[in-house]
């Protein structure tokens, strides 16, 4: 009986040692070294540079066209952010109304705090105001398109 117990203990110790060794091997493979981080940094930098320069190298887009595209993208992003702000304001006003309705009922569900309702209303005002500013005044602020670098007709 003693021999069986010692065999079971020895098998358990070997399994535990194997698990620890496997974990350490995997950790060494998964943990990036300093050289690996530098290599990935160089690869990411090269990839970004090639993506930025490739359209100009193929004469598809000049440097000025790239800035024009960036300006149009920023204008479109501001308009989208304005619409999203107005949408969030509408959602917050609806949720504040639902919280007020829930508070007015009797029973366990009427435990809604007044601060939650006021917080929803204040957040709706902030989101709606920011959305209106971005949506209406977004075109007058930011990068403007130009014809720098383009050839006349």
C-alpha positions as CSV (number, residue, x, y, z in Angstrom):
1,X,0.0,0.0,0.0
2,X,2.9,2.4,0.9
3,X,4.4,1.7,-2.5
4,X,1.2,2.6,-4.4
5,X,0.9,5.9,-2.4
6,X,4.5,6.8,-3.2
7,X,3.9,6.1,-6.9
8,X,0.8,8.3,-6.9
9,X,2.7,11.1,-5.2
10,X,5.6,10.8,-7.6
11,X,3.3,10.9,-10.6
12,X,1.6,14.0,-9.2
13,X,5.0,15.7,-8.7
14,X,6.0,14.8,-12.2
15,X,2.8,16.2,-13.6
16,X,3.2,19.4,-11.6
17,X,6.8,19.8,-12.8
18,X,5.7,19.2,-16.4
19,X,3.0,21.9,-16.1
20,X,5.4,24.4,-14.6
21,X,8.0,23.8,-17.3
22,X,5.3,24.0,-20.0
23,X,4.0,27.3,-18.6
24,X,7.5,28.8,-18.5
25,X,8.2,27.7,-22.1
26,X,4.9,29.3,-23.2
27,X,5.6,32.5,-21.3
28,X,9.1,32.8,-22.9
29,X,7.5,32.5,-26.3
30,X,4.6,34.9,-25.6
31,X,6.6,37.7,-23.8
32,X,8.2,40.0,-26.4
33,X,11.8,40.8,-26.0
34,X,13.3,44.2,-26.5
35,X,14.5,43.2,-30.0
36,X,11.0,41.9,-30.9
37,X,9.4,45.2,-29.8
38,X,11.9,47.2,-31.8
39,X,11.4,45.0,-34.9
40,X,7.6,45.4,-34.7
41,X,8.0,49.2,-34.2
42,X,10.1,49.4,-37.4
43,X,7.6,47.2,-39.3
44,X,4.7,49.4,-38.2
45,X,6.5,52.6,-39.1
46,X,7.5,51.3,-42.5
47,X,3.9,50.1,-43.1
48,X,2.5,53.5,-42.2
49,X,5.0,55.3,-44.4
50,X,4.3,53.1,-47.4
51,X,0.5,53.5,-47.0
52,X,0.9,57.3,-46.8
53,X,3.3,57.5,-49.7
54,X,1.9,54.8,-52.1
55,X,-0.9,56.8,-53.7
56,X,1.5,59.7,-54.4
57,X,4.1,57.3,-55.8
58,X,1.6,55.9,-58.3
59,X,0.6,59.4,-59.3
60,X,-3.0,58.8,-58.1
61,X,-3.0,61.6,-55.6
62,X,-0.8,64.6,-54.9
63,X,0.2,65.9,-51.5
64,X,-2.4,68.7,-51.8
65,X,-5.0,66.1,-52.8
66,X,-4.2,64.2,-49.6
67,X,-4.8,67.3,-47.5
68,X,-8.1,67.9,-49.4
69,X,-9.2,64.4,-48.7
70,X,-8.3,64.8,-45.0
71,X,-10.2,68.1,-44.8
72,X,-13.3,66.5,-46.4
73,X,-13.0,63.5,-44.0
74,X,-12.8,65.8,-41.0
75,X,-15.8,67.8,-42.1
76,X,-17.8,64.6,-42.6
77,X,-16.7,63.3,-39.2
78,X,-17.8,66.6,-37.5
79,X,-21.2,66.3,-39.1
80,X,-21.5,62.7,-38.1
81,X,-20.5,63.6,-34.5
82,X,-23.1,66.3,-34.4
83,X,-25.8,63.9,-35.5
84,X,-24.7,61.3,-33.0
85,X,-24.8,64.0,-30.2
86,X,-28.3,64.9,-31.1
87,X,-29.3,61.2,-31.2
88,X,-27.8,60.6,-27.8
89,X,-29.7,63.7,-26.5
90,X,-33.0,62.2,-27.7
91,X,-32.2,58.8,-26.2
92,X,-31.3,60.5,-22.8
93,X,-34.5,62.6,-22.8
94,X,-36.6,59.4,-23.5
95,X,-34.7,57.5,-20.7
96,X,-35.3,60.5,-18.3
97,X,-39.0,60.3,-19.2
98,X,-39.1,56.6,-18.5
99,X,-37.3,57.1,-15.2
100,X,-39.9,59.8,-14.2
101,X,-42.7,57.4,-15.1
102,X,-41.1,54.6,-13.1
103,X,-40.7,56.9,-10.1
104,X,-44.4,57.9,-10.2
105,X,-45.6,54.4,-9.8
106,X,-46.2,52.7,-6.4
107,X,-44.2,49.8,-5.2
108,X,-40.7,48.5,-5.4
109,X,-40.0,49.9,-8.8
110,X,-40.5,53.5,-7.6
111,X,-37.0,53.6,-6.0
112,X,-35.5,55.7,-8.7
113,X,-33.3,58.5,-7.4
114,X,-34.0,62.1,-8.4
115,X,-30.3,62.5,-9.2
116,X,-30.6,59.9,-11.9
117,X,-33.4,61.8,-13.6
118,X,-31.6,65.2,-13.3
119,X,-28.4,63.6,-14.5
120,X,-30.1,62.2,-17.6
121,X,-31.6,65.6,-18.4
122,X,-28.2,67.5,-17.9
123,X,-26.5,64.9,-20.1
124,X,-29.1,65.3,-22.7
125,X,-28.6,69.1,-22.7
126,X,-24.9,68.7,-23.0
127,X,-25.0,66.1,-25.8
128,X,-27.7,68.1,-27.7
129,X,-25.8,71.4,-27.4
130,X,-22.5,69.8,-28.5
131,X,-24.2,68.0,-31.3
132,X,-25.9,71.2,-32.5
133,X,-22.7,73.1,-32.4
134,X,-20.8,70.4,-34.3
135,X,-23.6,69.9,-36.8
136,X,-24.3,73.5,-37.7
137,X,-20.9,75.2,-37.2
138,X,-18.8,72.2,-38.3
139,X,-18.3,73.4,-41.9
140,X,-16.8,76.7,-40.9
141,X,-14.1,75.3,-38.7
142,X,-11.2,73.0,-39.7
143,X,-9.2,72.2,-42.8
144,X,-10.4,73.8,-46.0
145,X,-9.9,72.3,-49.5
146,X,-7.5,74.1,-51.7
147,X,-6.2,73.9,-55.2
148,X,-2.5,74.1,-54.2
149,X,-0.4,71.8,-56.3
150,X,-3.1,71.1,-59.0
151,X,-2.5,72.1,-62.6
152,X,-4.9,74.6,-64.2
153,X,-7.2,73.4,-66.9
